[in-house]
Amino acid sequence: MDLDDQMRRYFGATDLAAVPQGALAAGIEHMRVDLGLTRDRPRRFALWTLLYMLDAAPDLDVAFADAADRDAARTLMALTERHLPDDD
């Protein structure tokens, strides 16, 4: 799954700064619906990851029935938190 393709699919652009707020909210909602409908584990994980990066992901127990997927998501969360720049 290519990130640029997903950005174009859900937001019509690859630069989120260029996406109007209403279109951003609509794209996020579309992603959440797709997350709920898809049964393909890699696609679900990719959708959840993008939603997480947009601060719109559902809780892990809602998004993933499989414990291994929840663990992978926790690992991703920990890795991204360690690499965020300081606000100071």
Rosetta constraint file for C-alpha pairs under 8 A:
AtomPair CA 1 CA 5 HARMONIC 7.62 0.50
AtomPair CA 1 CA 6 HARMONIC 7.53 0.50
AtomPair CA 1 CA 43 HARMONIC 7.49 0.50
AtomPair CA 1 CA 46 HARMONIC 7.42 0.50
AtomPair CA 2 CA 6 HARMONIC 6.41 0.50
AtomPair CA 3 CA 7 HARMONIC 6.16 0.50
AtomPair CA 4 CA 8 HARMONIC 6.19 0.50
AtomPair CA 4 CA 14 HARMONIC 5.60 0.50
AtomPair CA 5 CA 9 HARMONIC 6.05 0.50
AtomPair CA 5 CA 14 HARMONIC 7.95 0.50
AtomPair CA 6 CA 10 HARMONIC 6.13 0.50
AtomPair CA 7 CA 11 HARMONIC 5.45 0.50
AtomPair CA 7 CA 12 HARMONIC 6.66 0.50
AtomPair CA 7 CA 13 HARMONIC 5.98 0.50
AtomPair CA 7 CA 14 HARMONIC 5.19 0.50
AtomPair CA 8 CA 12 HARMONIC 4.19 0.50
AtomPair CA 8 CA 13 HARMONIC 4.64 0.50
AtomPair CA 8 CA 14 HARMONIC 5.73 0.50
AtomPair CA 10 CA 27 HARMONIC 4.65 0.50
AtomPair CA 10 CA 28 HARMONIC 7.29 0.50
AtomPair CA 10 CA 30 HARMONIC 6.91 0.50
AtomPair CA 10 CA 31 HARMONIC 6.91 0.50
AtomPair CA 11 CA 16 HARMONIC 7.63 0.50
AtomPair CA 11 CA 19 HARMONIC 6.77 0.50
AtomPair CA 11 CA 23 HARMONIC 6.46 0.50
AtomPair CA 11 CA 24 HARMONIC 6.19 0.50
AtomPair CA 11 CA 27 HARMONIC 5.34 0.50
AtomPair CA 12 CA 19 HARMONIC 7.74 0.50
AtomPair CA 13 CA 18 HARMONIC 7.35 0.50
AtomPair CA 13 CA 19 HARMONIC 6.92 0.50
AtomPair CA 15 CA 19 HARMONIC 7.13 0.50
AtomPair CA 16 CA 24 HARMONIC 7.82 0.50
AtomPair CA 19 CA 23 HARMONIC 6.30 0.50
AtomPair CA 19 CA 24 HARMONIC 6.11 0.50
AtomPair CA 20 CA 24 HARMONIC 6.21 0.50
AtomPair CA 21 CA 25 HARMONIC 6.22 0.50
AtomPair CA 22 CA 26 HARMONIC 6.19 0.50
AtomPair CA 23 CA 27 HARMONIC 6.00 0.50
AtomPair CA 24 CA 28 HARMONIC 6.19 0.50
AtomPair CA 25 CA 29 HARMONIC 6.23 0.50
AtomPair CA 26 CA 30 HARMONIC 6.16 0.50
AtomPair CA 27 CA 31 HARMONIC 6.18 0.50
AtomPair CA 28 CA 32 HARMONIC 6.24 0.50
AtomPair CA 28 CA 51 HARMONIC 7.11 0.50
AtomPair CA 28 CA 56 HARMONIC 7.29 0.50
AtomPair CA 29 CA 33 HARMONIC 6.27 0.50
AtomPair CA 30 CA 34 HARMONIC 6.21 0.50
AtomPair CA 31 CA 35 HARMONIC 6.02 0.50
AtomPair CA 31 CA 47 HARMONIC 6.69 0.50
AtomPair CA 31 CA 51 HARMONIC 7.50 0.50
AtomPair CA 32 CA 36 HARMONIC 6.27 0.50
AtomPair CA 32 CA 47 HARMONIC 7.95 0.50
AtomPair CA 32 CA 51 HARMONIC 7.79 0.50
AtomPair CA 32 CA 57 HARMONIC 7.84 0.50
AtomPair CA 33 CA 37 HARMONIC 6.30 0.50
AtomPair CA 34 CA 38 HARMONIC 5.96 0.50
AtomPair CA 35 CA 44 HARMONIC 5.62 0.50
AtomPair CA 35 CA 47 HARMONIC 6.20 0.50
AtomPair CA 35 CA 48 HARMONIC 7.03 0.50
AtomPair CA 35 CA 63 HARMONIC 7.70 0.50
AtomPair CA 36 CA 63 HARMONIC 7.69 0.50
AtomPair CA 38 CA 43 HARMONIC 7.40 0.50
AtomPair CA 38 CA 44 HARMONIC 6.48 0.50
AtomPair CA 39 CA 44 HARMONIC 7.04 0.50
AtomPair CA 40 CA 44 HARMONIC 6.07 0.50
AtomPair CA 41 CA 45 HARMONIC 6.12 0.50
AtomPair CA 42 CA 46 HARMONIC 6.18 0.50
AtomPair CA 43 CA 47 HARMONIC 6.10 0.50
AtomPair CA 44 CA 48 HARMONIC 6.02 0.50
AtomPair CA 44 CA 63 HARMONIC 8.00 0.50
AtomPair CA 45 CA 49 HARMONIC 6.01 0.50
AtomPair CA 45 CA 69 HARMONIC 7.51 0.50
AtomPair CA 45 CA 73 HARMONIC 7.80 0.50
AtomPair CA 46 CA 50 HARMONIC 6.33 0.50
AtomPair CA 47 CA 51 HARMONIC 6.18 0.50
AtomPair CA 48 CA 52 HARMONIC 5.97 0.50
AtomPair CA 48 CA 57 HARMONIC 5.88 0.50
AtomPair CA 48 CA 58 HARMONIC 7.69 0.50
AtomPair CA 48 CA 63 HARMONIC 7.37 0.50
AtomPair CA 49 CA 53 HARMONIC 6.24 0.50
AtomPair CA 49 CA 57 HARMONIC 7.59 0.50
AtomPair CA 49 CA 73 HARMONIC 7.71 0.50
AtomPair CA 50 CA 54 HARMONIC 6.34 0.50
AtomPair CA 50 CA 57 HARMONIC 7.97 0.50
AtomPair CA 51 CA 55 HARMONIC 6.17 0.50
AtomPair CA 51 CA 56 HARMONIC 4.96 0.50
AtomPair CA 51 CA 57 HARMONIC 4.59 0.50
AtomPair CA 52 CA 56 HARMONIC 5.65 0.50
AtomPair CA 52 CA 57 HARMONIC 4.58 0.50
AtomPair CA 58 CA 62 HARMONIC 6.33 0.50
AtomPair CA 58 CA 63 HARMONIC 6.06 0.50
AtomPair CA 59 CA 63 HARMONIC 6.21 0.50
AtomPair CA 60 CA 64 HARMONIC 5.78 0.50
AtomPair CA 60 CA 70 HARMONIC 5.80 0.50
AtomPair CA 60 CA 73 HARMONIC 7.48 0.50
AtomPair CA 61 CA 65 HARMONIC 6.59 0.50
AtomPair CA 61 CA 70 HARMONIC 7.23 0.50
AtomPair CA 64 CA 69 HARMONIC 6.09 0.50
AtomPair CA 64 CA 70 HARMONIC 5.93 0.50
AtomPair CA 65 CA 69 HARMONIC 7.69 0.50
AtomPair CA 65 CA 70 HARMONIC 7.83 0.50
AtomPair CA 66 CA 70 HARMONIC 6.59 0.50
AtomPair CA 67 CA 71 HARMONIC 6.16 0.50
AtomPair CA 68 CA 72 HARMONIC 6.15 0.50
AtomPair CA 69 CA 73 HARMONIC 6.17 0.50
AtomPair CA 70 CA 74 HARMONIC 6.20 0.50
AtomPair CA 71 CA 75 HARMONIC 6.20 0.50
AtomPair CA 72 CA 76 HARMONIC 6.25 0.50
AtomPair CA 73 CA 77 HARMONIC 6.16 0.50
AtomPair CA 74 CA 78 HARMONIC 6.17 0.50
AtomPair CA 75 CA 79 HARMONIC 6.13 0.50
AtomPair CA 76 CA 80 HARMONIC 6.12 0.50
AtomPair CA 77 CA 81 HARMONIC 6.15 0.50
AtomPair CA 78 CA 82 HARMONIC 6.32 0.50
AtomPair CA 79 CA 83 HARMONIC 6.59 0.50
AtomPair CA 80 CA 84 HARMONIC 6.33 0.50
